């Protein structure tokens, strides 16, 4: 089965804006692993489109990224979509890597810029 890793925000609103990716990839037959903060985790743990969800709590010295990497490194991903723009996506085995770059002067709404990332 094809697998996708989506690294989303730790903020509830931003995670909700990116939640359309879950359905998009699930409808295409992907197994979705979703990474988010503790607050969005409580919402997304009930989502049927997500196969596995990882709650990522921020730690000192950015140790949380090492924790995430250790949880997902043993998988081969068809897609790694990093909406946080972190370095983790560059250190994973994947066919396609999509890293979201927040363009401050962009006139596009966040949902449109996220959808343009995958299309």
LOROMI-480076 format. One record per atom (N, C-alpha, C): residue number from 0; atom name; x, y, z. Coordinates in pm, 1 decimal. Layout:
seq_atom_u_v_w
NUM_CA_X_Y_Z;
...
***
This chain:
seq_atom_u_v_w
0_N_84.2_-118.3_0.0;
0_CA_0.0_0.0_0.0;
0_C_88.7_124.7_0.0;
1_N_45.6_227.7_-68.2;
1_CA_119.2_354.1_-72.8;
1_C_104.3_427.6_59.7;
2_N_212.1_496.2_99.1;
2_CA_210.8_566.0_227.9;
2_C_248.6_712.2_210.5;
3_N_180.2_797.3_287.5;
3_CA_211.6_939.9_288.7;
3_C_227.7_985.3_433.5;
4_N_328.9_1067.7_455.0;
4_CA_352.0_1129.3_585.5;
4_C_323.4_1277.7_571.1;
5_N_231.2_1328.8_651.7;
5_CA_197.2_1471.1_650.6;
5_C_238.6_1529.6_784.8;
6_N_331.7_1623.9_780.8;
6_CA_376.1_1692.4_902.1;
6_C_304.3_1826.1_905.6;
7_N_209.1_1837.9_996.8;
7_CA_124.6_1956.3_1004.5;
7_C_166.5_2044.7_1121.6;
8_N_86.5_2143.3_1147.8;
8_CA_117.3_2243.8_1248.8;
8_C_81.1_2197.1_1389.4;
9_N_137.1_2265.6_1487.9;
9_CA_97.7_2239.0_1625.7;
9_C_-19.2_2327.8_1666.0;
10_N_-57.5_2418.1_1579.2;
10_CA_-171.2_2506.6_1605.8;
10_C_-298.0_2447.1_1546.0;
11_N_-406.8_2460.4_1617.8;
11_CA_-532.7_2399.5_1577.4;
11_C_-582.5_2453.6_1444.0;
12_N_-584.3_2584.6_1428.1;
12_CA_-636.4_2644.7_1305.1;
12_C_-558.3_2604.2_1181.7;
13_N_-426.6_2609.2_1189.9;
13_CA_-343.1_2570.4_1076.1;
13_C_-358.3_2422.1_1043.7;
14_N_-374.0_2339.2_1145.5;
14_CA_-394.2_2196.0_1121.8;
14_C_-527.1_2170.6_1052.4;
15_N_-629.6_2244.3_1090.7;
15_CA_-759.9_2229.1_1025.9;
15_C_-751.2_2271.9_879.9;
16_N_-678.8_2380.8_852.2;
16_CA_-663.7_2426.2_714.0;
16_C_-592.1_2322.7_627.3;
17_N_-506.3_2244.0_686.7;
17_CA_-433.0_2143.0_609.7;
17_C_-502.0_2006.8_610.1;
18_N_-615.9_1995.0_676.4;
18_CA_-681.5_1865.0_691.6;
18_C_-737.1_1809.7_560.9;
19_N_-755.7_1892.0_460.5;
19_CA_-803.2_1842.9_330.9;
19_C_-706.4_1745.7_265.8;
20_N_-579.2_1756.0_301.2;
20_CA_-479.9_1663.0_246.8;
20_C_-508.0_1519.6_290.1;
21_N_-561.4_1502.2_410.9;
21_CA_-591.9_1367.8_460.8;
21_C_-689.0_1296.5_368.3;
22_N_-798.5_1362.3_337.3;
22_CA_-900.1_1302.7_250.4;
22_C_-848.1_1286.0_108.7;
23_N_-776.3_1384.7_59.2;
23_CA_-721.5_1379.5_-76.4;
23_C_-638.0_1252.7_-96.3;
24_N_-548.2_1225.1_-4.1;
24_CA_-461.5_1108.2_-18.7;
24_C_-532.7_978.2_16.5;
25_N_-624.4_980.2_111.5;
25_CA_-700.3_859.6_146.5;
25_C_-786.2_816.0_27.9;
26_N_-847.6_913.2_-42.0;
26_CA_-929.2_882.2_-159.7;
26_C_-845.5_823.3_-273.0;
27_N_-717.4_853.3_-275.2;
27_CA_-627.9_797.8_-377.6;
27_C_-566.2_664.9_-333.5;
28_N_-610.1_612.5_-219.5;
28_CA_-565.2_481.9_-173.5;
28_C_-438.6_482.4_-90.2;
29_N_-402.7_596.1_-35.4;
29_CA_-282.3_605.6_46.9;
29_C_-314.2_576.1_192.7;
30_N_-214.5_524.1_262.1;
30_CA_-219.0_509.3_406.7;
30_C_-161.1_639.4_463.3;
31_N_-241.3_715.2_536.9;
31_CA_-201.9_848.3_583.2;
31_C_-150.2_842.8_726.6;
32_N_-28.4_895.1_746.5;
32_CA_25.9_917.8_880.0;
32_C_33.1_1068.3_898.4;
33_N_-27.5_1117.6_1004.9;
33_CA_-42.9_1261.3_1026.8;
33_C_30.0_1300.0_1155.0;
34_N_113.7_1402.1_1146.1;
34_CA_188.7_1452.2_1261.4;
34_C_137.3_1591.5_1294.3;
35_N_103.3_1613.9_1421.4;
35_CA_53.5_1745.5_1462.6;
35_C_84.3_1765.8_1611.1;
36_N_50.1_1882.0_1661.5;
36_CA_69.8_1913.0_1802.2;
36_C_-34.8_1846.4_1890.0;
37_N_-19.7_1857.1_2022.4;
37_CA_-111.9_1792.0_2115.6;
37_C_-256.6_1840.7_2104.7;
38_N_-277.4_1968.6_2081.6;
38_CA_-414.2_2020.2_2072.1;
38_C_-486.6_1967.8_1947.8;
39_N_-429.8_1977.7_1827.9;
39_CA_-496.9_1919.5_1711.3;
39_C_-508.0_1766.9_1719.3;
40_N_-416.5_1703.1_1789.9;
40_CA_-421.0_1557.2_1804.6;
40_C_-555.9_1512.1_1859.0;
41_N_-608.1_1584.6_1958.2;
41_CA_-736.2_1547.3_2019.1;
41_C_-852.0_1556.3_1920.9;
42_N_-840.2_1638.6_1819.2;
42_CA_-942.6_1648.5_1715.5;
42_C_-922.9_1540.3_1609.0;
43_N_-801.1_1523.8_1562.2;
43_CA_-773.9_1434.1_1450.1;
43_C_-769.4_1286.7_1487.8;
44_N_-762.3_1254.1_1616.0;
44_CA_-758.4_1112.8_1654.0;
44_C_-888.9_1041.0_1619.3;
45_N_-994.7_1116.2_1591.0;
45_CA_-1122.5_1057.2_1552.7;
45_C_-1144.2_1057.5_1401.3;
46_N_-1048.7_1104.8_1325.7;
46_CA_-1062.0_1117.6_1180.5;
46_C_-1041.3_981.7_1113.0;
47_N_-1137.9_939.5_1032.7;
47_CA_-1130.0_809.4_966.0;
47_C_-1030.5_808.5_850.8;
48_N_-993.0_925.6_801.5;
48_CA_-900.1_932.3_688.8;
48_C_-755.5_909.7_730.2;
49_N_-729.2_909.0_859.7;
49_CA_-592.3_898.7_909.4;
49_C_-568.4_759.0_965.6;
50_N_-468.8_691.5_911.0;
50_CA_-432.4_557.1_956.7;
50_C_-357.2_562.6_1089.7;
51_N_-261.8_656.5_1098.8;
51_CA_-180.2_669.8_1219.0;
51_C_-158.9_818.1_1245.7;
52_N_-166.3_856.5_1372.7;
52_CA_-146.1_996.6_1409.3;
52_C_-38.1_1003.6_1517.7;
53_N_51.4_1099.9_1501.1;
53_CA_160.9_1118.4_1595.8;
53_C_149.3_1258.0_1655.2;
54_N_140.2_1264.2_1787.7;
54_CA_136.2_1392.6_1857.1;
54_C_279.1_1436.4_1885.4;
55_N_310.4_1557.6_1845.9;
55_CA_446.7_1608.2_1860.3;
55_C_445.2_1730.3_1950.8;
56_N_493.0_1711.9_2073.1;
56_CA_500.9_1821.3_2169.5;
56_C_638.4_1886.1_2159.0;
57_N_640.8_2018.3_2149.7;
57_CA_768.3_2089.3_2138.4;
57_C_852.2_2069.8_2264.4;
58_N_982.2_2048.9_2243.5;
58_CA_1077.3_2032.9_2353.1;
58_C_1192.1_2131.3_2337.2;
59_N_1267.9_2146.2_2444.0;
59_CA_1385.5_2233.4_2438.0;
59_C_1484.7_2181.2_2335.1;
60_N_1556.0_2272.4_2275.6;
60_CA_1662.1_2241.6_2179.5;
60_C_1611.3_2163.5_2058.4;
61_N_1482.5_2174.9_2028.1;
61_CA_1420.9_2108.3_1911.7;
61_C_1437.5_1956.6_1913.0;
62_N_1443.1_1897.5_2030.3;
62_CA_1457.0_1752.2_2043.5;
62_C_1335.0_1679.9_1986.3;
63_N_1220.3_1748.7_1979.2;
63_CA_1099.4_1685.4_1927.9;
63_C_1116.9_1639.5_1782.9;
64_N_1202.4_1707.8_1705.9;
64_CA_1224.9_1666.4_1566.7;
64_C_1301.9_1534.5_1561.4;
65_N_1394.1_1516.1_1651.9;
65_CA_1468.0_1389.9_1659.2;
65_C_1374.0_1276.0_1699.4;
66_N_1283.6_1305.0_1792.3;
66_CA_1182.8_1206.7_1833.0;
66_C_1097.1_1166.3_1713.0;
67_N_1050.8_1265.2_1636.4;
67_CA_968.5_1235.1_1518.9;
67_C_1047.4_1151.6_1418.6;
68_N_1169.0_1192.7_1390.0;
68_CA_1252.1_1120.0_1295.2;
68_C_1267.3_973.6_1337.2;
69_N_1288.3_950.1_1466.7;
69_CA_1305.1_812.5_1515.2;
69_C_1177.2_730.3_1499.9;
70_N_1062.2_795.5_1499.8;
70_CA_933.2_725.7_1484.9;
70_C_902.1_689.0_1340.2;
71_N_958.3_763.3_1244.0;
71_CA_917.7_744.3_1104.2;
71_C_1031.0_700.6_1010.9;
72_N_1153.6_692.9_1059.2;
72_CA_1268.4_664.3_973.0;
72_C_1264.5_523.9_913.5;
73_N_1205.9_427.2_980.1;
73_CA_1207.9_289.2_932.3;
73_C_1106.8_260.9_821.9;
74_N_1031.9_360.1_780.5;
74_CA_934.3_344.8_672.7;
74_C_989.2_402.1_543.3;
75_N_943.5_345.0_431.8;
75_CA_967.5_408.2_302.7;
75_C_837.3_475.7_263.4;
76_N_841.8_606.2_240.7;
76_CA_722.8_685.8_212.7;
76_C_712.2_714.2_63.2;
77_N_590.2_709.3_11.9;
77_CA_568.6_752.8_-126.2;
77_C_570.9_904.7_-133.2;
78_N_513.7_968.7_-32.2;
78_CA_515.7_1114.6_-20.7;
78_C_551.7_1153.1_122.2;
79_N_632.4_1255.1_135.8;
79_CA_653.1_1322.6_263.6;
79_C_615.2_1467.5_239.2;
80_N_511.2_1513.1_307.4;
80_CA_463.8_1650.5_292.9;
80_C_487.5_1720.8_425.2;
81_N_578.4_1814.9_424.0;
81_CA_616.2_1886.2_545.7;
81_C_562.1_2028.2_538.7;
82_N_453.7_2051.9_609.3;
82_CA_391.1_2184.3_610.5;
82_C_455.6_2276.2_712.9;
83_N_550.0_2225.9_788.7;
83_CA_622.5_2306.9_886.5;
83_C_752.2_2362.7_829.0;
84_N_798.1_2305.4_718.7;
84_CA_923.4_2349.8_659.1;
84_C_1044.3_2308.4_740.5;
85_N_1031.6_2198.3_813.5;
85_CA_1142.5_2151.2_897.3;
85_C_1241.3_2070.5_813.1;
86_N_1350.5_2031.6_874.2;
86_CA_1452.8_1953.5_803.9;
86_C_1423.3_1804.0_805.2;
87_N_1326.8_1759.6_884.2;
87_CA_1299.4_1616.7_899.2;
87_C_1271.9_1550.6_764.4;
88_N_1194.5_1615.8_680.5;
88_CA_1159.0_1559.0_550.9;
88_C_1277.9_1526.8_463.1;
89_N_1388.0_1596.1_483.0;
89_CA_1507.5_1572.3_402.0;
89_C_1585.3_1448.8_446.1;
90_N_1553.3_1395.8_562.5;
90_CA_1626.2_1281.3_616.5;
90_C_1541.9_1154.5_621.3;
91_N_1440.2_1147.4_535.3;
91_CA_1354.5_1029.7_528.5;
91_C_1359.8_970.0_388.4;
92_N_1337.5_839.7_378.7;
92_CA_1333.9_771.1_249.8;
92_C_1197.4_793.9_186.5;
93_N_1195.8_855.3_69.1;
93_CA_1069.9_887.7_4.4;
93_C_1087.4_896.9_-146.5;
94_N_978.2_872.6_-218.0;
94_CA_979.1_892.8_-363.0;
94_C_964.9_1040.3_-396.5;
95_N_878.4_1109.4_-319.5;
95_CA_851.8_1250.5_-348.1;
95_C_845.8_1327.9_-217.6;
96_N_916.7_1438.3_-214.1;
96_CA_926.3_1521.9_-94.5;
96_C_868.9_1659.3_-128.6;
97_N_769.7_1702.8_-52.1;
97_CA_708.5_1834.0_-72.5;
97_C_722.6_1914.2_56.2;
98_N_797.2_2022.8_49.1;
98_CA_822.2_2106.4_166.4;
98_C_752.2_2239.7_145.6;
99_N_663.7_2274.6_237.0;
99_CA_589.4_2400.2_228.6;
99_C_678.3_2514.6_273.5;
100_N_683.1_2615.3_190.2;
100_CA_757.9_2735.9_225.3;
100_C_657.8_2849.9_238.7;
101_N_652.6_2907.6_355.1;
101_CA_559.3_3016.5_381.2;
101_C_609.3_3143.6_313.2;
102_N_536.3_3185.2_214.1;
102_CA_571.7_3308.4_144.1;
102_C_494.9_3423.2_207.6;
103_N_564.2_3508.0_279.4;
103_CA_500.7_3614.8_356.5;
103_C_420.3_3707.5_266.4;
104_N_470.3_3737.7_149.5;
104_CA_402.2_3830.8_59.9;
104_C_304.1_3762.3_-34.1;
105_N_281.7_3634.5_-15.5;
105_CA_191.9_3561.0_-103.4;
105_C_48.5_3609.3_-85.2;
106_N_-20.6_3624.1_-196.3;
106_CA_-160.8_3666.6_-191.5;
106_C_-254.2_3546.6_-181.1;
107_N_-200.3_3426.7_-192.8;
107_CA_-282.6_3307.0_-185.0;
107_C_-320.5_3275.9_-40.8;
108_N_-444.1_3229.5_-22.7;
108_CA_-487.4_3179.8_107.6;
108_C_-409.0_3052.2_137.5;
109_N_-391.1_3021.6_263.8;
109_CA_-309.0_2905.9_302.2;
109_C_-361.8_2776.1_242.2;
110_N_-494.0_2758.1_238.1;
110_CA_-548.4_2634.3_181.4;
110_C_-515.9_2623.2_32.8;
111_N_-518.5_2735.0_-38.4;
111_CA_-485.4_2732.0_-181.1;
111_C_-337.1_2705.7_-202.7;
112_N_-253.6_2763.4_-119.6;
112_CA_-110.0_2740.0_-137.7;
112_C_-72.8_2596.3_-101.1;
113_N_-142.8_2536.8_-3.6;
113_CA_-118.7_2396.6_31.1;
113_C_-164.9_2306.0_-82.8;
114_N_-282.4_2335.6_-139.8;
114_CA_-331.2_2252.0_-249.7;
114_C_-243.6_2265.5_-373.6;
115_N_-186.2_2383.1_-396.0;
115_CA_-96.0_2398.4_-510.6;
115_C_34.6_2322.3_-488.1;
116_N_66.5_2294.8_-363.9;
116_CA_186.5_2218.1_-331.8;
116_C_175.0_2074.4_-382.4;
117_N_56.8_2015.0_-371.9;
117_CA_39.0_1874.9_-410.8;
117_C_-12.8_1856.7_-552.7;
118_N_-57.1_1962.9_-616.3;
118_CA_-110.6_1947.2_-752.6;
118_C_-10.2_1980.6_-858.7;
***
